[in-house]
Amino acid sequence: MNIIRKLKTARSVLLQHGATEVLGLLRDNIRMFFTVIGRVALRLWHSVVDRIAGNFPRRSEKMRILYITTEFEAYHSQTVRYRIHNFRQALFGIAKTRFELVKEVHSLEWADVVILMRTTWTKEVDEIFKKADKLRVPVVFDVDDIIFLPEYAKNYCIALDDTSDENIELHRKEFEGFEKTFKRCLFATASTSFIAEKMERAGKRAFVLHNGLNKKQLKIAAAAYRKPQDVRAIGYLSGTKTHDRDFQQVLPALEKIIAEYPDVVLRLAGYIDVSTLPPTLAKKMQTACYMSWGRLMKYGAQNYINIAPLDISNPFCHAKSELKYFEAAIVAVPTVASATDTFSRCIENEKNGMLASSEEDWYRALKKLLDDKMFYEHLAQEAKHQAALHYSPEAAASEVMEAYRAIIKEYRGG
């Protein structure tokens, strides 16, 4: 069934975008296949090493961090890249890390601290806690949104644009599973201050570990350049299927801008239902299907302006991280973003980005960037500087190590 689904997707992409995009998807799937094979081999290697090392006394050495998540998150979600793989890369040479799935955990004895990333409650998770308690190893709940609070299930369904009673109840039960794991942990880490504050109110010791850039992204950024073009592109790179409602926030302003500026086009990538867009936008629109993060970053580097609209009336959107800002900033593409809690913390309006809370805000921000070349260049360079300063692997390593050291110290002291 999975093969049939993929063939249908390939046919759809071929009809809409041509053979180039199909080959891109094929390359992404082949890369994922070898990634899975590599992880299986690494787990087998760890098993052999652990058995050998078990016969020798442990020496004082670097912190040992065990990241655990579900099979779904490992192979079908982008979150694992930001919350595990980027952190592991940043910590290379500073700490020792391992990555295992909930159903295949074998390194609890090895670890100084265990991180459960977006992990719902199961019998395997229960066993992890029981064993960790015996070993006196702290277990940390890590998440990038507020799926651990069932009272926000309706807000999530609003973002999905499906508020039927059945859908709300379905997601409320899903959230309850994450809540149970969250409540069992003494410590928690989150991608934003908004989420961490919710965790603190729920009685947990919470730390903010921001999403950040990896080394490949920095390499892409260093090589990225904008080719001279006859048009200036306003780009929207949607990451999930929850962004149709968000995109509505900027549509009126985009219609005005597209009508006023003949050289401006709209570029959309990912999950956006373009069939509902006004004809005036459809005529000057370029679309691309969902693509790998490396290809997406190169695609986004060719935009003139990046937009990050969110529904600011929805608390679920205030929990979203600022990755749409810093991934554009590192390639010197300025962002206009909705004034959510997170974006308002990282963007200083008209200094390293632009914030918008209304249709008029969106229009003025886009117009200023299109009209004032000197202002545009200053904003782009300051955004790039701030992204390199605050979202680099080095910045992530410092933040992560400080949090994990505090967690281990408090746990052992308690």
C-alpha positions as CSV (number, residue, x, y, z in Angstrom):
1,M,0.0,0.0,0.0
2,N,2.9,2.4,0.8
3,I,4.4,1.8,-2.6
4,I,1.1,2.5,-4.3
5,R,0.7,5.7,-2.4
6,K,4.2,6.8,-3.4
7,L,3.5,6.0,-7.0
8,K,0.4,8.1,-6.9
9,T,2.3,11.0,-5.3
10,A,5.0,10.7,-8.0
11,R,2.3,10.8,-10.8
12,S,0.7,13.9,-9.2
13,V,4.1,15.6,-8.9
14,L,5.0,14.7,-12.5
15,L,1.7,16.2,-13.9
16,Q,2.1,19.4,-11.8
17,H,5.8,20.1,-11.8
18,G,7.5,17.9,-14.3
19,A,10.2,15.2,-14.2
20,T,12.8,17.3,-12.3
21,E,10.7,17.3,-9.2
22,V,10.0,13.6,-9.5
23,L,13.7,12.8,-9.6
24,G,14.2,15.1,-6.6
25,L,11.6,13.1,-4.6
26,L,13.2,9.8,-5.7
27,R,16.6,11.1,-4.6
28,D,15.1,12.1,-1.2
29,N,13.6,8.6,-0.7
30,I,16.9,6.8,-1.6
31,R,18.7,9.0,0.9
32,M,16.1,8.1,3.6
33,F,16.6,4.4,2.8
34,F,20.3,4.5,3.4
35,T,19.8,6.6,6.5
36,V,17.6,3.9,8.0
37,I,20.2,1.2,7.1
38,G,22.9,3.3,8.7
39,R,20.9,3.7,11.9
40,V,20.3,0.0,12.2
41,A,24.0,-0.7,11.7
42,L,24.9,1.9,14.3
43,R,22.5,0.3,16.8
44,L,24.1,-3.1,16.3
45,W,27.6,-1.5,16.8
46,H,26.5,0.1,20.0
47,S,25.2,-3.2,21.2
48,V,28.5,-4.9,20.6
49,V,30.5,-2.0,22.2
50,D,28.2,-2.0,25.3
51,R,28.7,-5.7,25.9
52,I,32.5,-5.3,25.6
53,A,32.5,-2.1,27.8
54,G,30.3,-3.8,30.4
55,N,33.3,-5.9,31.5
56,F,35.4,-2.8,32.4
57,P,34.9,-0.1,35.0
58,R,33.5,3.2,33.8
59,R,35.9,6.2,33.8
60,S,35.1,9.8,34.4
61,E,34.4,11.3,30.9
62,K,32.2,13.4,28.8
63,M,28.4,13.7,29.5
64,R,26.5,10.8,27.9
65,I,23.1,11.9,26.4
66,L,20.6,9.4,25.1
67,Y,17.9,10.7,22.8
68,I,14.8,8.6,22.3
69,T,11.8,9.1,20.1
70,T,9.1,7.0,18.3
71,E,9.5,5.4,14.9
72,F,7.0,7.8,13.4
73,E,9.0,10.8,14.5
74,A,12.3,9.3,13.4
75,Y,11.3,8.5,9.9
76,H,8.2,10.7,9.0
77,S,8.7,14.0,10.8
78,Q,11.0,17.0,10.4
79,T,11.0,17.6,14.2
80,V,13.6,14.9,14.8
81,R,16.1,16.9,12.7
82,Y,15.8,20.1,14.8
83,R,15.3,18.4,18.2
84,I,17.8,15.5,18.0
85,H,20.0,15.4,14.9
86,N,21.1,19.1,15.0
87,F,21.7,18.9,18.7
88,R,23.8,15.7,18.3
89,Q,25.9,17.3,15.6
90,A,26.4,20.5,17.7
91,L,27.5,18.4,20.6
92,F,30.0,16.3,18.7
93,G,33.3,16.4,20.5
94,I,31.7,18.0,23.6
95,A,29.5,15.2,24.8
96,K,28.7,11.7,23.8
97,T,25.3,11.1,22.3
98,R,23.1,8.2,21.1
99,F,19.8,8.1,19.3
100,E,17.4,5.2,19.8
101,L,13.8,4.3,19.2
102,V,11.3,3.7,22.0
103,K,10.9,0.1,21.0
104,E,14.6,-0.6,20.8
105,V,16.2,1.1,23.9
106,H,19.3,-0.6,25.2
107,S,21.6,2.2,26.4
108,L,19.9,3.4,29.6
109,E,22.8,2.1,31.7
110,W,25.1,4.1,29.5
111,A,23.4,7.4,29.8
112,D,23.7,10.3,32.2
113,V,20.5,11.9,31.0
114,V,17.7,10.6,28.8
115,I,15.7,12.8,26.4
116,L,12.2,11.7,25.3
117,M,11.4,13.8,22.2
118,R,7.7,14.0,21.3
119,T,7.0,10.7,22.9
120,T,3.5,9.6,23.8
121,W,2.8,7.1,26.6
122,T,3.2,3.4,25.8
123,K,4.1,0.3,27.8
124,E,7.7,0.7,26.4
125,V,7.8,4.3,27.8
126,D,6.6,3.0,31.1
127,E,9.5,0.5,31.2
128,I,12.0,3.3,30.3
129,F,10.8,5.3,33.4
130,K,11.0,2.3,35.7
131,K,14.5,1.4,34.6
132,A,15.7,5.0,34.7
133,D,14.4,5.3,38.3
134,K,16.4,2.3,39.4
135,L,19.5,3.6,37.6
136,R,19.0,7.1,39.0
137,V,19.0,8.7,35.5
138,P,16.9,11.8,34.9
139,V,14.4,11.6,32.0
140,V,13.5,14.8,30.2
141,F,10.4,15.5,28.1
142,D,11.2,17.5,25.0
143,V,8.7,19.0,22.6
144,D,8.3,21.7,19.9
145,D,4.7,22.6,20.5
146,I,1.9,22.3,23.1
147,I,0.6,18.8,22.2
148,F,1.1,17.8,25.8
149,L,-1.8,20.0,27.0
150,P,-5.2,18.5,26.0
151,E,-7.0,21.8,26.5
152,Y,-5.3,23.0,23.3
153,A,-6.6,20.1,21.1
154,K,-9.4,22.3,19.7
155,N,-6.8,25.1,18.8
156,Y,-4.8,22.5,16.9
157,C,-8.0,21.4,15.0
158,I,-8.6,25.1,14.2
159,A,-5.2,25.2,12.6
160,L,-6.1,22.0,10.6
161,D,-9.4,23.7,9.7
162,D,-11.4,20.8,10.9
163,T,-13.2,21.5,14.1
164,S,-15.7,18.6,14.0
165,D,-16.4,17.0,17.4
166,E,-14.9,13.7,16.1
167,N,-11.6,15.4,15.1
168,I,-11.3,17.4,18.3
169,E,-11.9,14.2,20.4
170,L,-9.4,12.3,18.4
171,H,-6.7,14.8,19.0
172,R,-7.6,15.4,22.6
173,K,-6.9,11.7,23.2
174,E,-3.7,12.0,21.3
175,F,-2.7,14.9,23.5
176,E,-3.5,13.0,26.6
177,G,-0.9,10.4,25.7
178,F,1.8,13.1,25.4
179,E,0.5,14.7,28.7
180,K,1.0,11.4,30.5
181,T,4.6,11.2,29.5
182,F,5.1,14.9,30.3
183,K,3.7,14.5,33.8
184,R,5.9,11.5,34.5
185,C,9.0,13.6,33.9
186,L,10.6,15.9,36.4
187,F,12.2,18.0,33.8
188,A,11.2,19.4,30.4
189,T,12.8,21.2,27.4
190,A,11.1,23.2,24.7
191,S,11.8,25.0,21.5
192,T,10.3,28.3,22.6
193,S,9.8,30.4,25.7
194,F,6.0,30.2,25.2
195,I,6.0,26.4,25.6
196,A,8.5,26.5,28.5
197,E,6.3,28.9,30.4
198,K,3.4,26.5,30.0
199,M,5.5,23.7,31.3
200,E,6.6,25.7,34.3
201,R,2.9,26.5,35.1
202,A,2.3,22.8,35.0
203,G,4.9,22.3,37.7
204,K,7.9,21.2,35.7
205,R,11.5,22.5,35.7
206,A,11.6,23.7,32.1
207,F,14.5,24.9,29.9
208,V,14.4,26.6,26.4
209,L,16.5,24.8,23.8
210,H,16.0,26.8,20.6
211,N,15.8,25.1,17.2
212,G,18.9,26.0,15.2
213,L,21.0,25.5,12.1
214,N,23.2,22.5,11.3
215,K,26.5,22.6,9.5
216,K,25.1,21.6,6.1
217,Q,22.7,24.6,6.3
218,L,25.7,26.9,7.0
219,K,27.5,25.4,4.1
220,I,24.5,26.0,1.8
221,A,24.2,29.5,3.2
222,A,27.9,30.2,2.5
223,A,27.5,29.2,-1.2
224,A,24.1,30.7,-1.7
225,Y,23.7,33.7,-3.9
226,R,20.9,35.4,-5.7
227,K,21.2,35.3,-9.5
228,P,20.1,38.5,-11.3
229,Q,16.4,38.1,-12.0
230,D,13.8,40.0,-13.9
231,V,11.4,39.5,-11.0
232,R,11.5,39.7,-7.3
233,A,9.9,36.8,-5.5
234,I,8.0,36.9,-2.2
235,G,8.4,33.3,-0.9
236,Y,6.3,31.3,1.5
237,L,7.8,27.9,2.4
238,S,5.1,26.0,4.3
239,G,6.4,23.0,6.3
240,T,3.2,21.2,7.3
241,K,-0.4,20.8,6.3
242,T,-1.6,23.2,9.0
243,H,-0.6,26.4,7.1
244,D,-3.6,27.1,4.8
245,R,-5.3,29.1,7.5
246,D,-2.1,30.9,8.4
247,F,-1.6,31.9,4.7
248,Q,-5.0,33.6,4.7
249,Q,-3.5,36.3,7.1
250,V,-1.3,37.7,4.4
251,L,-3.5,37.2,1.2
252,P,-5.2,40.7,1.1
253,A,-1.8,42.4,1.4
254,L,-0.3,40.1,-1.3
255,E,-3.1,40.9,-3.7
256,K,-2.4,44.6,-3.4
257,I,1.4,44.2,-3.7
258,I,1.1,41.9,-6.8
259,A,-1.2,44.4,-8.5
260,E,1.1,47.3,-7.8
261,Y,4.5,45.8,-8.6
262,P,4.8,44.2,-12.1
263,D,8.2,42.7,-11.3
264,V,7.0,40.9,-8.1
265,V,5.9,37.2,-8.1
266,L,4.6,34.8,-5.4
267,R,6.6,31.6,-4.8
268,L,4.9,28.8,-2.8
269,A,6.5,25.6,-1.7
270,G,5.0,22.7,0.3
271,Y,1.5,22.0,1.5
272,I,-0.7,24.9,0.3
273,D,-4.0,24.5,-1.5
274,V,-3.5,26.9,-4.4
275,S,-6.9,26.2,-5.9
276,T,-8.5,28.6,-3.4
277,L,-6.2,31.5,-4.2
278,P,-7.6,34.6,-6.0
279,P,-7.1,34.6,-9.8
280,T,-4.9,37.8,-9.5
281,L,-2.4,35.9,-7.5
282,A,-2.6,32.6,-9.5
283,K,-1.5,34.5,-12.6
284,K,1.8,35.5,-11.0
285,M,2.5,32.4,-8.9
286,Q,5.2,29.9,-9.0
287,T,4.8,26.6,-7.0
288,A,7.0,23.8,-5.9
289,C,6.1,20.6,-4.2
290,Y,7.3,19.5,-0.7
291,M,11.0,18.9,-0.9
292,S,14.0,17.9,1.3
293,W,15.3,20.5,3.7
294,G,18.5,21.0,1.8
295,R,16.8,21.6,-1.5
296,L,14.2,23.8,0.2
297,M,16.9,26.0,1.7
298,K,18.5,26.5,-1.8
299,Y,15.1,27.2,-3.2
300,G,14.4,29.8,-0.5
301,A,17.7,31.5,-1.0
302,Q,16.5,32.7,-4.4
303,N,13.6,34.6,-2.8
304,Y,13.7,38.4,-2.4
305,I,11.4,38.4,0.7
306,N,10.4,35.6,3.0
307,I,7.0,35.6,4.7
308,A,6.0,33.7,7.8
309,P,2.3,34.3,8.4
310,L,0.6,32.7,11.4
311,D,-2.9,33.0,12.9
312,I,-2.1,35.1,16.0
313,S,-5.5,34.5,17.4
314,N,-4.6,30.8,18.0
315,P,-2.4,30.0,21.0
316,F,-1.1,27.0,19.1
317,C,0.6,29.3,16.6
318,H,2.3,31.3,19.4
319,A,4.1,28.1,20.4
320,K,5.7,27.6,16.9
321,S,9.5,28.2,16.7
322,E,11.2,30.9,14.7
323,L,12.9,28.5,12.2
324,K,11.1,30.2,9.3
325,Y,12.9,33.4,10.3
326,F,16.4,32.1,10.9
327,E,16.6,29.7,7.9
328,A,15.8,32.6,5.6
329,A,18.0,35.1,7.6
330,I,21.1,33.0,7.2
331,V,20.9,33.3,3.4
332,A,20.3,37.1,3.8
333,V,16.6,37.0,2.8
334,P,14.6,39.3,5.1
335,T,11.4,38.1,6.7
336,V,8.1,39.6,7.4
337,A,6.4,37.5,10.1
338,S,3.2,37.5,12.2
339,A,3.7,39.1,15.6
340,T,3.5,35.9,17.6
341,D,5.1,35.5,21.0
342,T,8.1,33.7,19.4
343,F,8.7,36.0,16.5
344,S,8.3,39.0,18.7
345,R,11.1,37.7,20.9
346,C,13.6,37.1,18.1
347,I,12.7,39.9,15.6
348,E,13.3,43.5,16.5
349,N,10.9,45.3,14.1
350,E,12.7,47.0,11.2
351,K,16.1,46.0,12.6
352,N,16.5,42.3,11.7
353,G,13.0,41.7,10.3
354,M,9.5,43.0,10.1
355,L,6.5,42.1,12.3
356,A,2.8,42.3,11.2
357,S,-0.4,42.1,13.2
358,S,-2.9,43.3,10.6
359,E,-3.5,43.5,6.9
360,E,-2.2,47.1,6.9
361,D,1.0,46.0,8.7
362,W,1.6,43.3,6.1
363,Y,1.1,45.7,3.2
364,R,3.4,48.4,4.7
365,A,6.1,46.0,5.5
366,L,6.2,44.4,2.1
367,K,6.0,47.8,0.4
368,K,8.9,49.2,2.4
369,L,11.2,46.3,1.6
370,L,10.3,46.6,-2.1
371,D,10.7,50.4,-2.3
372,D,13.7,51.1,-0.1
373,K,16.8,49.2,-1.4
374,M,19.1,50.6,1.3
375,F,16.7,49.6,4.1
376,Y,16.3,46.2,2.5
377,E,20.1,45.5,2.4
378,H,20.6,46.7,6.0
379,L,17.8,44.5,7.2
380,A,19.0,41.4,5.2
381,Q,22.6,41.7,6.6
382,E,21.5,42.3,10.2
383,A,19.2,39.3,10.0
384,K,22.1,37.2,8.7
385,H,24.3,38.4,11.5
386,Q,21.8,37.6,14.2
387,A,21.0,34.2,12.7
388,A,24.7,33.3,12.7
389,L,25.1,34.6,16.2
390,H,22.1,33.0,17.9
391,Y,21.3,29.9,15.9
392,S,24.7,28.3,15.0
393,P,25.7,24.8,16.2
394,E,28.0,26.5,18.7
395,A,25.2,28.5,20.2
396,A,23.0,25.4,20.4
397,A,25.8,23.4,22.1
398,S,26.3,26.0,24.7
399,E,22.5,26.2,25.5
400,V,22.0,22.5,25.5
401,M,25.0,21.7,27.7
402,E,24.0,24.3,30.2
403,A,20.5,22.9,30.5
404,Y,21.6,19.3,30.7
405,R,24.2,20.0,33.4
406,A,21.6,21.9,35.4
407,I,19.2,19.0,35.1
408,I,21.7,16.4,36.2
409,K,22.9,18.5,39.1
410,E,19.4,19.2,40.3
411,Y,18.3,15.6,39.9
412,R,21.3,14.2,41.8
413,G,21.1,16.9,44.4
414,G,17.5,16.1,45.0
